[in-house]
Amino acid sequence: MTRRILLMVLAVGLVLVGCGGDEVTVGAAGGDQVADHRFVIPVGTGEAMDRGEPVEILPAALDARVGQVLELVNEDDRGHLVGPFFVGAGETLRQEFTSPGTFEGICTVHPSGQFVLTVT
């Protein structure tokens, strides 16, 4: 089941609730745990997008497993959406996947404008 989710991560942990009532928890990952999936949004990404240049920082779809960690490092001067996550300018988002689920959302750093995250 795929759900469209657009939200901003403003706290350390996050619980995503799908349409069917099932709950998928995405918890904060410890800083000492090595990220299984790491992506860096470089300085100038927003300006490149403003010029109409295609930006492809990460894949349109990412398969992860429960227990793995996603790290999004935003070195740009503006915030970006990556599926269910928002990472502010100069911020790093680290999330550990604690239960399975599939999520689809807006992605400002991929030419398709979409990001699908599948956690098994």
HUHUBEL-V23453 format. One record per residue. N is the residue number from 1. RES is the residue in one small letter. PSI is psi in whole degrees, -180 to 180 (999 if undefined). Layout:
n->N res->RES psi->PSI
n->N res->RES psi->PSI
//
This chain:
n->1 res->m psi->133
n->2 res->t psi->137
n->3 res->r psi->141
n->4 res->r psi->123
n->5 res->i psi->130
n->6 res->l psi->112
n->7 res->l psi->164
n->8 res->m psi->134
n->9 res->v psi->111
n->10 res->l psi->-7
n->11 res->a psi->176
n->12 res->v psi->-42
n->13 res->g psi->169
n->14 res->l psi->137
n->15 res->v psi->124
n->16 res->l psi->126
n->17 res->v psi->123
n->18 res->g psi->174
n->19 res->c psi->-34
n->20 res->g psi->6
n->21 res->g psi->-6
n->22 res->d psi->151
n->23 res->e psi->134
n->24 res->v psi->124
n->25 res->t psi->132
n->26 res->v psi->110
n->27 res->g psi->162
n->28 res->a psi->140
n->29 res->a psi->144
n->30 res->g psi->146
n->31 res->g psi->-19
n->32 res->d psi->-10
n->33 res->q psi->131
n->34 res->v psi->135
n->35 res->a psi->135
n->36 res->d psi->-30
n->37 res->h psi->113
n->38 res->r psi->130
n->39 res->f psi->139
n->40 res->v psi->126
n->41 res->i psi->107
n->42 res->p psi->160
n->43 res->v psi->138
n->44 res->g psi->-1
n->45 res->t psi->-47
n->46 res->g psi->-42
n->47 res->e psi->-39
n->48 res->a psi->-41
n->49 res->m psi->-40
n->50 res->d psi->-33
n->51 res->r psi->-2
n->52 res->g psi->11
n->53 res->e psi->139
n->54 res->p psi->135
n->55 res->v psi->122
n->56 res->e psi->93
n->57 res->i psi->-36
n->58 res->l psi->167
n->59 res->p psi->160
n->60 res->a psi->-22
n->61 res->a psi->138
n->62 res->l psi->128
n->63 res->d psi->127
n->64 res->a psi->166
n->65 res->r psi->153
n->66 res->v psi->135
n->67 res->g psi->-17
n->68 res->q psi->161
n->69 res->v psi->135
n->70 res->l psi->133
n->71 res->e psi->125
n->72 res->l psi->114
n->73 res->v psi->118
n->74 res->n psi->103
n->75 res->e psi->0
n->76 res->d psi->169
n->77 res->d psi->11
n->78 res->r psi->158
n->79 res->g psi->157
n->80 res->h psi->146
n->81 res->l psi->135
n->82 res->v psi->91
n->83 res->g psi->-124
n->84 res->p psi->4
n->85 res->f psi->147
n->86 res->f psi->129
n->87 res->v psi->118
n->88 res->g psi->166
n->89 res->a psi->129
n->90 res->g psi->9
n->91 res->e psi->161
n->92 res->t psi->129
n->93 res->l psi->126
n->94 res->r psi->122
n->95 res->q psi->136
n->96 res->e psi->134
n->97 res->f psi->123
n->98 res->t psi->-6
n->99 res->s psi->158
n->100 res->p psi->158
n->101 res->g psi->167
n->102 res->t psi->131
n->103 res->f psi->141
n->104 res->e psi->137
n->105 res->g psi->179
n->106 res->i psi->142
n->107 res->c psi->119
n->108 res->t psi->0
n->109 res->v psi->30
n->110 res->h psi->139
n->111 res->p psi->-30
n->112 res->s psi->-22
n->113 res->g psi->7
n->114 res->q psi->155
n->115 res->f psi->130
n->116 res->v psi->125
n->117 res->l psi->123
n->118 res->t psi->120
n->119 res->v psi->124
n->120 res->t psi->999
//
